[in-house]
Amino acid sequence: MKLRFRRAHATGARALGADPASWLAFGLGTGLSPVAPGTLGALLGLPIAWGLRQAGPWAYAVATVVVVVAGIGLCGRAARRLGVHDHPGINLDEVAGQLIACAAIPAGWQWFALAFVLFRLLDIAKPWPIGRIDRQLGGGLGIMADDVVAGIGAGAVLWGVAFVA
């Protein structure tokens, strides 16, 4: 398993150098990390979310939709190029999920930290319906959809804690 993981990342590194779309799908290169590339992708999403919050809600919404829609194509293309459905280094989906998780939470680093932890827990554990989506959808849509739903779930829980409780 460990050897397969390293080999997959080496393959990802070669494709990344030759293809700017793969570089984006690999979260600006963070997906090349042999350790926790998904976590690094989610971490990359935090400063992006923070910056977009400063730009206002419309800019945040438009940028998030652009990342998700473009990510479907970029992640699908990288997966096809690598010959691996959801290559561990493809982590633009984690960036998108983190943006969604942070969309409606209060400002403050504590909320962003909670959004990060809750999103990663949902993304890794894949409870229903996240796991079902992950198993049933293929291509770029399948790569992106489970993280979008995990982001919605994390954001909804935190929004409920912050504004309803």
C-alpha positions as CSV (number, residue, x, y, z in Angstrom):
1,M,0.0,0.0,0.0
2,K,2.7,2.5,1.0
3,L,4.7,1.7,-2.2
4,R,1.5,2.2,-4.4
5,F,0.9,5.5,-2.6
6,R,4.4,6.8,-3.3
7,R,4.3,5.5,-6.9
8,A,1.0,7.3,-7.4
9,H,2.5,10.6,-6.1
10,A,5.5,10.2,-8.4
11,T,3.2,9.8,-11.3
12,G,1.3,12.8,-10.2
13,A,4.5,14.8,-10.0
14,R,5.4,14.0,-13.6
15,A,1.9,15.0,-14.9
16,L,1.9,18.1,-12.8
17,G,5.1,19.5,-14.4
18,A,3.7,19.0,-17.9
19,D,0.1,20.1,-17.4
20,P,-1.1,23.4,-15.7
21,A,-4.5,21.9,-15.2
22,S,-3.0,19.1,-13.1
23,W,-1.1,21.8,-11.1
24,L,-4.5,23.4,-10.2
25,A,-6.2,20.0,-9.5
26,F,-3.3,19.3,-7.2
27,G,-4.1,22.4,-5.1
28,L,-1.3,24.6,-6.5
29,G,1.1,21.7,-5.8
30,T,0.0,20.9,-2.2
31,G,-1.3,17.5,-3.4
32,L,2.3,16.4,-4.1
33,S,2.9,16.0,-0.4
34,P,3.4,12.3,0.3
35,V,1.8,12.9,3.7
36,A,-1.9,14.1,4.1
37,P,-2.3,15.9,0.7
38,G,-6.1,16.2,1.4
39,T,-5.4,18.0,4.7
40,L,-3.0,20.3,2.9
41,G,-5.7,21.1,0.3
42,A,-8.2,21.9,3.0
43,L,-5.5,24.1,4.8
44,L,-5.0,25.9,1.5
45,G,-8.7,26.6,1.4
46,L,-8.5,28.5,4.7
47,P,-6.6,31.6,3.7
48,I,-8.5,31.7,0.4
49,A,-11.8,31.6,2.4
50,W,-10.4,34.3,4.7
51,G,-9.5,36.6,1.8
52,L,-12.8,36.0,0.0
53,R,-14.6,36.9,3.2
54,Q,-12.9,40.3,3.1
55,A,-14.1,40.8,-0.5
56,G,-17.8,40.4,0.4
57,P,-20.5,37.7,0.1
58,W,-21.1,38.0,-3.6
59,A,-17.4,37.7,-4.4
60,Y,-17.2,34.7,-2.0
61,A,-20.2,33.0,-3.6
62,V,-19.0,33.6,-7.2
63,A,-15.4,32.4,-6.4
64,T,-16.7,29.3,-4.7
65,V,-19.0,28.4,-7.6
66,V,-16.1,29.0,-10.0
67,V,-13.8,26.7,-8.0
68,V,-16.4,23.9,-7.8
69,V,-17.5,24.1,-11.5
70,A,-13.9,24.5,-12.8
71,G,-12.8,21.8,-10.3
72,I,-15.1,19.3,-11.8
73,G,-13.4,19.6,-15.1
74,L,-9.8,20.0,-13.7
75,C,-10.1,17.1,-11.3
76,G,-11.7,14.9,-13.9
77,R,-9.0,15.8,-16.4
78,A,-6.2,15.1,-13.9
79,A,-7.8,11.8,-12.9
80,R,-8.0,10.7,-16.6
81,R,-4.5,11.7,-17.2
82,L,-3.2,9.8,-14.2
83,G,-5.4,6.8,-14.8
84,V,-6.6,6.9,-11.1
85,H,-10.2,7.9,-10.3
86,D,-9.5,9.9,-7.1
87,H,-5.7,10.2,-7.0
88,P,-4.7,11.1,-3.5
89,G,-2.9,14.2,-4.8
90,I,-6.0,15.7,-6.5
91,N,-7.1,18.0,-3.7
92,L,-8.8,20.9,-5.4
93,D,-12.0,19.2,-4.1
94,E,-10.8,19.7,-0.6
95,V,-10.2,23.4,-1.3
96,A,-13.7,23.7,-2.6
97,G,-15.2,21.8,0.4
98,Q,-13.3,24.1,2.8
99,L,-14.6,27.2,1.0
100,I,-18.1,25.9,1.4
101,A,-17.6,25.0,5.1
102,C,-16.4,28.5,5.8
103,A,-19.1,30.3,3.8
104,A,-21.6,31.1,6.5
105,I,-19.7,30.9,9.7
106,P,-18.9,33.9,11.9
107,A,-15.6,35.7,11.3
108,G,-12.8,34.7,13.6
109,W,-10.0,32.2,13.5
110,Q,-11.7,29.9,16.0
111,W,-14.6,29.4,13.6
112,F,-12.3,28.8,10.7
113,A,-10.4,26.2,12.8
114,L,-13.6,24.5,13.7
115,A,-14.7,24.5,10.1
116,F,-11.4,22.9,9.1
117,V,-11.7,20.1,11.7
118,L,-15.3,19.4,11.1
119,F,-14.9,19.4,7.3
120,R,-11.9,17.0,7.5
121,L,-13.8,14.7,9.9
122,L,-16.7,14.5,7.5
123,D,-14.5,14.1,4.5
124,I,-12.4,11.3,6.0
125,A,-15.2,9.4,7.8
126,K,-17.7,9.9,4.9
127,P,-21.0,9.3,6.7
128,W,-24.2,9.0,4.7
129,P,-24.8,10.6,2.2
130,I,-21.2,11.6,1.7
131,G,-19.9,8.0,1.4
132,R,-22.7,7.0,-0.9
133,I,-22.0,10.0,-3.2
134,D,-18.3,9.1,-3.2
135,R,-19.0,5.5,-4.2
136,Q,-21.7,6.2,-6.8
137,L,-20.5,9.2,-8.8
138,G,-17.5,9.0,-11.2
139,G,-15.3,11.4,-13.0
140,G,-14.7,15.0,-11.9
141,L,-18.2,15.3,-10.6
142,G,-17.6,12.3,-8.3
143,I,-14.3,13.7,-7.1
144,M,-15.9,17.0,-6.3
145,A,-19.3,16.1,-5.0
146,D,-18.5,14.3,-1.8
147,D,-16.3,17.2,-0.7
148,V,-19.0,19.7,-1.6
149,V,-21.5,17.8,0.5
150,A,-19.0,17.4,3.4
151,G,-18.5,21.2,3.2
152,I,-22.2,21.8,3.3
153,G,-22.6,19.5,6.3
154,A,-19.7,21.1,8.2
155,G,-20.9,24.6,7.4
156,A,-24.5,23.8,8.3
157,V,-23.5,22.4,11.7
158,L,-21.3,25.4,12.5
159,W,-24.0,27.8,11.3
160,G,-26.5,26.1,13.6
161,V,-24.1,26.3,16.5
162,A,-23.3,29.9,15.9
163,F,-26.7,31.4,15.0
164,V,-29.4,29.0,16.1
165,A,-28.2,27.7,19.5
